[in-house]
Amino acid sequence: MKIRLNSNQQVVDTVKAGLEKTGGYCPCRRERTEEFKCMCKEFREQIKDPDFEGYCHCMLYYKEK
Ligand code: SF4
């Protein structure tokens, strides 16, 4: 299992700029709760799931099996 950044640097820069603006909350969501602090709960659960391979919701990270 490996977590890596999206290989598209433009996506990484855009999402990181969004995270800076929100103070670390997921820039792709409106809620500003603990659940949506990067890495958000959804992605942490996807990391734990041995069958999941793919991007987080914002496409900042990619999980390889
Ligand atoms: S892990 Fe991805 S989807 Fe989750 S908060 Fe961070 S950038 Fe957004």
Backbone and ligand atoms as CSV (ligand in chain L), in Angstrom:
chain,resi,resn,atom,element,x,y,z
A,1,MET,N,N,0.847,-1.195,0.000
A,1,MET,CA,C,0.000,0.000,0.000
A,1,MET,C,C,0.884,1.247,0.000
A,2,LYS,N,N,0.490,2.222,-0.815
A,2,LYS,CA,C,1.288,3.440,-0.920
A,2,LYS,C,C,0.355,4.623,-1.171
A,3,ILE,N,N,0.631,5.728,-0.484
A,3,ILE,CA,C,-0.126,6.959,-0.726
A,3,ILE,C,C,0.820,7.928,-1.425
A,4,ARG,N,N,0.377,8.447,-2.543
A,4,ARG,CA,C,1.238,9.431,-3.220
A,4,ARG,C,C,0.401,10.631,-3.663
A,5,LEU,N,N,1.110,11.706,-4.005
A,5,LEU,CA,C,0.408,12.877,-4.524
A,5,LEU,C,C,0.012,12.614,-5.976
A,6,ASN,N,N,-1.002,13.284,-6.423
A,6,ASN,CA,C,-1.395,13.234,-7.825
A,6,ASN,C,C,-0.175,13.617,-8.680
A,7,SER,N,N,0.050,12.899,-9.759
A,7,SER,CA,C,1.215,13.216,-10.593
A,7,SER,C,C,0.988,14.484,-11.425
A,8,ASN,N,N,-0.251,14.975,-11.446
A,8,ASN,CA,C,-0.556,16.236,-12.128
A,8,ASN,C,C,-0.277,17.402,-11.162
A,9,GLN,N,N,0.831,18.078,-11.377
A,9,GLN,CA,C,1.278,19.134,-10.460
A,9,GLN,C,C,0.270,20.274,-10.357
A,10,GLN,N,N,-0.451,20.518,-11.443
A,10,GLN,CA,C,-1.435,21.606,-11.429
A,10,GLN,C,C,-2.563,21.318,-10.435
A,11,VAL,N,N,-2.992,20.058,-10.405
A,11,VAL,CA,C,-4.034,19.661,-9.450
A,11,VAL,C,C,-3.498,19.818,-8.029
A,12,VAL,N,N,-2.280,19.344,-7.804
A,12,VAL,CA,C,-1.664,19.428,-6.469
A,12,VAL,C,C,-1.580,20.891,-6.024
A,13,ASP,N,N,-1.093,21.758,-6.901
A,13,ASP,CA,C,-0.955,23.177,-6.549
A,13,ASP,C,C,-2.318,23.805,-6.224
A,14,THR,N,N,-3.323,23.472,-7.030
A,14,THR,CA,C,-4.662,24.044,-6.825
A,14,THR,C,C,-5.259,23.597,-5.492
A,15,VAL,N,N,-5.172,22.296,-5.210
A,15,VAL,CA,C,-5.760,21.785,-3.964
A,15,VAL,C,C,-4.978,22.323,-2.763
A,16,LYS,N,N,-3.653,22.378,-2.881
A,16,LYS,CA,C,-2.850,22.902,-1.762
A,16,LYS,C,C,-3.151,24.379,-1.498
A,17,ALA,N,N,-3.350,25.140,-2.562
A,17,ALA,CA,C,-3.713,26.553,-2.379
A,17,ALA,C,C,-5.065,26.638,-1.680
A,18,GLY,N,N,-5.982,25.747,-2.039
A,18,GLY,CA,C,-7.302,25.703,-1.402
A,18,GLY,C,C,-7.178,25.366,0.077
A,19,LEU,N,N,-6.308,24.413,0.388
A,19,LEU,CA,C,-6.111,24.008,1.787
A,19,LEU,C,C,-5.521,25.163,2.605
A,20,GLU,N,N,-4.666,25.933,1.991
A,20,GLU,CA,C,-4.095,27.080,2.703
A,20,GLU,C,C,-5.174,28.103,3.030
A,21,LYS,N,N,-6.064,28.320,2.074
A,21,LYS,CA,C,-7.155,29.297,2.272
A,21,LYS,C,C,-8.098,28.876,3.382
A,22,THR,N,N,-8.363,27.560,3.462
A,22,THR,CA,C,-9.343,27.084,4.447
A,22,THR,C,C,-8.705,26.767,5.792
A,23,GLY,N,N,-7.400,26.845,5.866
A,23,GLY,CA,C,-6.719,26.497,7.117
A,23,GLY,C,C,-6.675,24.988,7.332
A,24,GLY,N,N,-6.667,24.238,6.251
A,24,GLY,CA,C,-6.481,22.779,6.358
A,24,GLY,C,C,-7.747,21.961,6.191
A,25,TYR,N,N,-8.866,22.637,5.988
A,25,TYR,CA,C,-10.107,21.892,5.733
A,25,TYR,C,C,-10.236,21.599,4.249
A,26,CYS,N,N,-10.873,20.477,3.949
A,26,CYS,CA,C,-11.011,20.039,2.566
A,26,CYS,C,C,-11.580,21.166,1.689
A,27,PRO,N,N,-10.835,21.579,0.694
A,27,PRO,CA,C,-11.311,22.687,-0.151
A,27,PRO,C,C,-12.460,22.301,-1.080
A,28,CYS,N,N,-12.716,21.004,-1.215
A,28,CYS,CA,C,-13.785,20.544,-2.119
A,28,CYS,C,C,-15.125,20.410,-1.408
A,29,ARG,N,N,-15.154,20.753,-0.121
A,29,ARG,CA,C,-16.398,20.595,0.630
A,29,ARG,C,C,-16.710,21.867,1.404
A,30,ARG,N,N,-17.996,22.040,1.687
A,30,ARG,CA,C,-18.408,23.275,2.367
A,30,ARG,C,C,-18.239,23.182,3.879
A,31,GLU,N,N,-18.373,21.946,4.420
A,31,GLU,CA,C,-18.318,21.785,5.872
A,31,GLU,C,C,-16.924,22.089,6.407
A,32,ARG,N,N,-16.875,22.744,7.553
A,32,ARG,CA,C,-15.582,22.997,8.206
A,32,ARG,C,C,-15.606,22.297,9.560
A,33,THR,N,N,-15.600,20.990,9.512
A,33,THR,CA,C,-15.621,20.203,10.742
A,33,THR,C,C,-14.408,19.285,10.752
A,34,GLU,N,N,-14.165,18.698,11.918
A,34,GLU,CA,C,-13.008,17.811,12.122
A,34,GLU,C,C,-12.951,16.712,11.060
A,35,GLU,N,N,-14.129,16.222,10.697
A,35,GLU,CA,C,-14.248,15.139,9.712
A,35,GLU,C,C,-13.617,15.522,8.364
A,36,PHE,N,N,-13.624,16.823,8.087
A,36,PHE,CA,C,-13.147,17.284,6.780
A,36,PHE,C,C,-11.797,17.989,6.845
A,37,LYS,N,N,-11.078,17.748,7.942
A,37,LYS,CA,C,-9.684,18.235,7.993
A,37,LYS,C,C,-8.839,17.271,7.197
A,38,CYS,N,N,-7.963,17.807,6.383
A,38,CYS,CA,C,-7.127,16.962,5.523
A,38,CYS,C,C,-6.065,16.213,6.359
A,39,MET,N,N,-5.845,14.930,6.274
A,39,MET,CA,C,-6.618,13.996,5.464
A,39,MET,C,C,-7.973,13.737,6.106
A,40,CYS,N,N,-9.002,13.895,5.307
A,40,CYS,CA,C,-10.366,13.767,5.808
A,40,CYS,C,C,-10.690,12.322,6.212
A,41,LYS,N,N,-11.770,12.216,6.967
A,41,LYS,CA,C,-12.201,10.908,7.460
A,41,LYS,C,C,-12.459,9.942,6.301
A,42,GLU,N,N,-13.094,10.458,5.245
A,42,GLU,CA,C,-13.415,9.583,4.108
A,42,GLU,C,C,-12.142,8.942,3.534
A,43,PHE,N,N,-11.120,9.758,3.335
A,43,PHE,CA,C,-9.901,9.202,2.737
A,43,PHE,C,C,-9.177,8.283,3.721
A,44,ARG,N,N,-9.214,8.632,5.005
A,44,ARG,CA,C,-8.581,7.751,5.997
A,44,ARG,C,C,-9.253,6.382,5.986
A,45,GLU,N,N,-10.572,6.382,5.786
A,45,GLU,CA,C,-11.272,5.097,5.717
A,45,GLU,C,C,-10.932,4.350,4.429
A,46,GLN,N,N,-10.781,5.107,3.353
A,46,GLN,CA,C,-10.393,4.467,2.082
A,46,GLN,C,C,-8.987,3.868,2.186
A,47,ILE,N,N,-8.112,4.530,2.947
A,47,ILE,CA,C,-6.754,4.006,3.142
A,47,ILE,C,C,-6.821,2.670,3.881
A,48,LYS,N,N,-7.724,2.608,4.852
A,48,LYS,CA,C,-7.845,1.374,5.647
A,48,LYS,C,C,-8.450,0.227,4.851
A,49,ASP,N,N,-9.203,0.551,3.810
A,49,ASP,CA,C,-9.900,-0.472,3.032
A,49,ASP,C,C,-8.918,-1.150,2.062
A,50,PRO,N,N,-8.637,-2.425,2.274
A,50,PRO,CA,C,-7.636,-3.099,1.436
A,50,PRO,C,C,-8.055,-3.212,-0.026
A,51,ASP,N,N,-9.351,-3.065,-0.306
A,51,ASP,CA,C,-9.825,-3.196,-1.688
A,51,ASP,C,C,-9.844,-1.865,-2.443
A,52,PHE,N,N,-9.637,-0.763,-1.714
A,52,PHE,CA,C,-9.739,0.539,-2.375
A,52,PHE,C,C,-8.431,0.929,-3.059
A,53,GLU,N,N,-8.569,1.361,-4.289
A,53,GLU,CA,C,-7.445,1.996,-4.980
A,53,GLU,C,C,-8.019,3.213,-5.691
A,54,GLY,N,N,-7.381,4.377,-5.558
A,54,GLY,CA,C,-7.865,5.548,-6.278
A,54,GLY,C,C,-7.547,6.842,-5.570
A,55,TYR,N,N,-8.150,7.915,-6.086
A,55,TYR,CA,C,-7.903,9.263,-5.573
A,55,TYR,C,C,-8.798,9.566,-4.386
A,56,CYS,N,N,-8.327,10.502,-3.549
A,56,CYS,CA,C,-9.219,11.071,-2.546
A,56,CYS,C,C,-10.209,11.971,-3.289
A,57,HIS,N,N,-11.213,12.442,-2.564
A,57,HIS,CA,C,-12.279,13.253,-3.155
A,57,HIS,C,C,-11.740,14.444,-3.974
A,58,CYS,N,N,-10.727,15.111,-3.470
A,58,CYS,CA,C,-10.149,16.295,-4.151
A,58,CYS,C,C,-9.114,15.932,-5.202
A,59,MET,N,N,-8.740,14.675,-5.224
A,59,MET,CA,C,-7.704,14.187,-6.149
A,59,MET,C,C,-6.300,14.686,-5.811
A,60,LEU,N,N,-6.095,15.084,-4.553
A,60,LEU,CA,C,-4.743,15.476,-4.134
A,60,LEU,C,C,-3.881,14.225,-3.955
A,61,TYR,N,N,-4.473,13.220,-3.316
A,61,TYR,CA,C,-3.740,11.986,-3.026
A,61,TYR,C,C,-4.268,10.827,-3.855
A,62,TYR,N,N,-3.361,9.870,-4.077
A,62,TYR,CA,C,-3.755,8.622,-4.735
A,62,TYR,C,C,-3.287,7.478,-3.858
A,63,LYS,N,N,-4.190,6.564,-3.613
A,63,LYS,CA,C,-3.816,5.365,-2.855
A,63,LYS,C,C,-3.634,4.202,-3.801
A,64,GLU,N,N,-2.444,3.625,-3.739
A,64,GLU,CA,C,-2.179,2.398,-4.507
A,64,GLU,C,C,-2.349,1.236,-3.553
A,65,LYS,N,N,-2.885,0.129,-4.041
A,65,LYS,CA,C,-3.105,-1.057,-3.198
A,65,LYS,C,C,-1.800,-1.627,-2.682
L,1,SF4,S1,S,-7.570,13.854,1.714
L,1,SF4,FE1,FE,-8.194,14.733,-0.236
L,1,SF4,S2,S,-10.404,14.790,-0.147
L,1,SF4,FE2,FE,-9.656,14.534,1.900
L,1,SF4,S3,S,-9.467,16.582,2.736
L,1,SF4,FE3,FE,-7.499,16.056,1.898
L,1,SF4,S4,S,-7.540,16.845,-0.154
L,1,SF4,FE4,FE,-9.662,16.777,0.510
